[in-house]
Amino acid sequence: MSGARVVVSDPVYETTNNGSTWTAVGGSNSGKPLQVEGGALLTFDGTTAKVGGLSFPAADEVVLGKGGKLVSHRTPSAATAEVYDVATKTKLADYAPPFALADDTVWKVTEPGHLDGKSLTTGAVKTVLVASTCTVGPGAVNGRWAVLSGCNQVVDVVGPQPPRNLSVAADAQLGNGFTVQASGTDLLVTDLNDPALGQRRYGPIRTTGPSFRADGSGLAKIVYADAAAKPRVITLNWLAADPQERPDTVAPVLTSASAGDRIRDNTSLSFEWAYDDPQDPNSPATGVDSYDLRIQQRPNRTSPYSAWNQVPGWQGLKSNGASLTAPIGTDTCWQVRARDYAGNVSAWSASYCSEVDGTAPALQTWRIGDRVQLGGSATVRWAYKDDTDIASYDVVYKTAASGVAFGKWIYPANWQGTNITAITWVPRLGWDECFMVRARDYLGNLSAWSAPLCSVAPDDDRALTAAGTVTRSTSTLAFQGSTSVLKANGAYLTKATAAGQRIALVAIHGPGQGRVDIYHANIKIGTVSLAATTTSRVVTYLPVTPFRTGALKIVSTSTAPATIDAVALLRA
């Protein structure tokens, strides 16, 4: 029965005037129960099941959904069933059983404790919390109630009624607000709208092959075959009124959002979010319908943010993510809001910001050891810090051989775009060597060249010409192991050509040592006293002068010995 329409079999006849007139529909029903829901009639005629212009093998499992809008078809032992729209004869989805069809919605327990109803018209999904052992099968959702298997629970899928505990027989039918089942020679009707689950009995019914159906139009009626196998209609006017539900007045709530790393090493930005439409105890949730997105940007860290921009294509979004490409240095902040199917709109979310790295790497460590190198090898090393990561370095150097000025900066190919962070070399006597470095990150932000760092290996005393009372000697303290001792006032060491702007004297200081004057290009640069309480090798840096080229002269100015080890000319 569906409304005034009553259909019987076998053969198939129907009436719409309480049996005053019966019309042959045609065919038989092949021993399977008729299904009448809404305006749809499902018959099994021979080898064919028919409904609304759709045909399926009668041997297959074909179930008409409550309300008559959807029908499912499943071949024997198939993993899934096809769900069709009866009116358009269009396949809409595949679902693994068990599930229930009601109006345009497929209801299924998707995970323990979660009964989900998905509208195949809007795509909206509603979740109802149920007992963890519950499942739902064909015909088990009608109107606001779902009769669940495995847990003896009846739940309100509209709200706000609490679950009821009810055990029903295998042949029970679910009407709109009630269940009906055979009980001996009677029908037992249970009022689901009544929290106390009030019941009444009707009958007697035909006990050989009991036949009864709840009204497929949603009315509080039942049709059944009486003891004489004649159809009888019962109006259940004693059922409690349908519980009043309040409209959804609660806006969706943001549950998560992310714009990724705060500083990005690429120009592709993305924002993702998730909302939940909360189930208020007194108001059913209608589900999240769509989202609005807006952004504000600044081109660099010293600029203010722009006004919020609600990009037209990002209003009413059905997806929960968006992306864009931003120029280097741009900081982008996102905000999102959501609306449910009742039209409730959430407030704009907090800002989630992501900046495309526009800052060049910063030098953290840059060292080369002593300005005058007295060891067997020298190392220049560096370290940079960046907002993201360092991609590579460029290193250049220039040199000055003994007695001459610096040449041009040299760019070795294997030192450009390199990942090394140190260079070690063996210094050449009298050579001044300088380095510069710069760094780039993965977005191509390039730092300025560092300040030059220079290191010089001094000329040994043997590279100088001696005049006057000078003794060549050896010392374990000495650079290269040798010294030249000026033993009389006026004794000196000289080099015909020396270029630089600062002189570094390496000498042995100690008790009884004298002093020397240093000349460069016939100009006195300074006086150095070698007297000390303990004996040690000391590097003395004389004052910086304009760059000069000329003879270098180290002259003893006392009768005490002056032990000279080496001398360096610094070009920078």
Beta strands, then each sheet from edge to edge (+ up, - down):
strand 1: 6-8
strand 2: 13-15
strand 3: 23-24
strand 4: 35-37
strand 5: 40-45
strand 6: 48-51
strand 7: 54-57
strand 8: 61-64
strand 9: 70-74
strand 10: 81-85
strand 11: 90-95
strand 12: 100-102
strand 13: 105-111
strand 14: 114-119
strand 15: 125-129
strand 16: 141-142
strand 17: 145-148
strand 18: 153-156
strand 19: 164-165
strand 20: 173-174
strand 21: 178-183
strand 22: 186-191
strand 23: 199-202
strand 24: 212-214
strand 25: 221-225
strand 26: 231-235
strand 27: 253-258
strand 28: 263-264
strand 29: 268-276
strand 30: 288-298
strand 31: 315-317
strand 32: 321-325
strand 33: 331-340
strand 34: 352-356
strand 35: 362-367
strand 36: 378-385
strand 37: 390-400
strand 38: 416-418
strand 39: 422-425
strand 40: 432-441
strand 41: 453-456
strand 42: 459-460
strand 43: 465-467
strand 44: 470-474
strand 45: 482-486
strand 46: 492-500
strand 47: 502-509
strand 48: 515-520
strand 49: 523-529
strand 50: 536-541
strand 51: 548-556
strand 52: 562-570
sheet 1: 1+ 2- 3+
sheet 2: 4+ 5- 6+ 7-
sheet 3: 8+ 9- 10+ 11-
sheet 4: 12+ 13- 14+ 15-
sheet 5: 16+ 17- 18+ 19-
sheet 6: 20+ 21- 22+ 23-
sheet 7: 24+ 25- 26+
sheet 8: 27+ 29- 32+
sheet 9: 28+ 34+ 33- 30+ 31-
sheet 10: 35+ 36- 39+
sheet 11: 38+ 37- 40+ 41-
sheet 12: 42+ 52- 45+ 44-
sheet 13: 42+ 52- 47+ 50-
sheet 14: 43+ 46- 51+ 48- 49+
end
